[in-house]
Amino acid sequence: MNYLRITRKFHFEMAHALWNYDGMCKYIHGHSYKFFVTVIGKPINNEKNPKNGMLMDFKDLKKIVNNEIIIKYDHSLILFKNFDKKFIDKINDERTYFFDFQPTCENLILFFSEKLKNALPENVKLFSLKLYETENSFSEWYASDNEN
């Protein structure tokens, strides 16, 4: 049986600012992110299984990505831990998160890859991620680029 890939697209809104940045992104601003999650594996080959012929049910992939990323970070503000906290005193910190890394598109996709890798079923592996920060700018992550 051959390997195949399936991809699901997600949308979420998130704001960030880049600490110590030398351009306009040092100010809090938001993005309408598009997030593509691709997994790889062999389809189920069992006529008694209701998921027969599927690598993974798209609704199950949606549930995993929603639980690991979307529900928590949609309509949130993410900042590097060194960001001046007095600057954001008036912001509702119920949905403000401070990370150990600069919240660039590149670092976010690395963070998301770690969250998703361990949440997938045993027979399914994370193949790639694509995160669009704007219509014209995105970062990509491939498992094959990160194998030792």
C-alpha positions in Angstrom: 0.0 0.0 0.0 1.2 3.4 -0.9 1.8 6.5 1.3 -0.3 9.5 0.7 -0.8 13.0 2.1 -3.9 15.0 3.1 -4.0 18.7 3.8 -6.4 20.8 5.8 -6.5 24.6 5.7 -7.2 26.7 8.8 -7.8 30.4 9.4 -7.3 32.4 12.6 -6.6 36.0 13.7 -3.7 36.8 15.9 -1.8 39.9 16.9 1.9 40.3 17.7 4.7 42.7 18.0 8.4 42.1 17.4 10.5 43.2 20.3 13.6 45.3 19.5 12.7 45.2 15.8 14.0 48.0 13.5 10.8 48.4 11.5 7.0 48.9 11.8 6.4 45.4 13.1 7.7 46.6 16.5 4.2 47.9 17.0 1.3 45.7 18.0 -0.5 44.6 14.8 -2.6 41.7 13.7 -2.7 39.2 10.9 -5.3 37.0 9.3 -3.3 33.8 9.3 -3.8 30.9 6.8 -2.4 27.7 8.1 -2.0 24.5 6.0 -1.4 21.3 7.8 -0.3 18.2 5.8 0.0 14.7 7.2 1.4 11.6 5.6 0.7 7.9 6.1 -1.0 4.8 4.6 -4.8 4.8 4.3 -6.7 2.4 6.5 -7.2 -0.9 4.7 -9.9 -2.7 6.8 -13.4 -3.1 5.4 -14.8 -3.3 9.0 -13.3 0.1 10.0 -15.7 3.0 9.3 -12.6 5.0 8.2 -11.6 2.4 5.6 -9.7 4.1 2.7 -8.9 7.2 4.8 -5.4 8.2 6.0 -7.2 10.2 8.7 -10.7 11.7 8.9 -10.5 15.4 8.1 -12.7 16.2 11.1 -10.2 14.4 13.4 -7.3 16.5 11.9 -9.4 19.6 12.4 -10.1 18.7 16.0 -6.4 18.2 16.8 -5.3 21.5 15.2 -8.1 23.3 16.9 -7.3 21.9 20.3 -3.5 22.4 20.0 -3.4 25.8 18.3 -6.5 27.6 17.1 -8.7 27.6 20.2 -5.8 29.0 22.3 -4.3 31.5 19.9 -7.1 32.7 17.8 -7.8 36.4 18.6 -4.8 36.5 21.0 -1.8 38.7 21.4 1.6 37.0 21.3 4.8 38.6 22.5 8.4 37.8 23.2 9.0 37.5 27.0 11.4 40.5 26.9 8.6 42.8 25.7 8.1 45.7 28.1 5.1 44.6 30.2 4.2 48.1 31.3 3.5 48.9 27.7 0.7 46.3 27.7 -0.8 46.9 31.2 -4.1 48.0 29.6 -4.4 45.0 27.4 -6.6 42.1 28.5 -4.0 39.6 29.4 -6.4 36.7 29.4 -5.5 36.2 25.7 -2.0 37.6 25.9 0.9 35.1 25.7 4.6 35.6 26.3 6.9 33.2 24.5 10.6 32.4 24.9 11.0 33.3 21.3 10.4 36.3 19.0 6.9 35.6 17.5 7.9 35.7 13.9 6.2 33.7 11.2 9.2 31.4 11.1 9.3 30.8 14.9 5.6 30.3 15.1 5.7 27.5 12.5 8.4 25.7 14.5 6.4 26.1 17.7 3.2 24.7 15.9 5.1 21.8 14.5 6.2 20.7 18.0 2.6 20.9 19.3 1.2 18.9 16.4 3.8 16.2 16.0 2.9 14.5 19.3 -0.9 15.0 19.0 -1.3 12.9 15.8 -2.4 9.3 15.8 0.4 6.7 15.7 -0.1 5.8 12.0 0.0 9.4 10.9 3.0 11.7 10.7 3.3 15.4 10.3 4.6 16.0 6.7 4.6 19.8 6.3 3.1 23.1 7.5 2.6 26.4 5.7 1.8 29.5 7.6 0.7 32.6 5.7 1.1 35.8 7.7 0.0 37.9 4.8 -1.4 37.2 1.4 2.2 37.3 0.0 4.4 36.1 2.9 4.6 32.7 4.5 6.9 30.3 6.1 7.1 26.5 5.5 8.2 23.6 7.6 8.9 20.1 6.3 9.6 17.1 8.5 12.2 15.8 6.0 14.2 19.0 6.5 14.3 18.3 10.3 15.3 14.7 10.4 18.6 13.8 12.0 
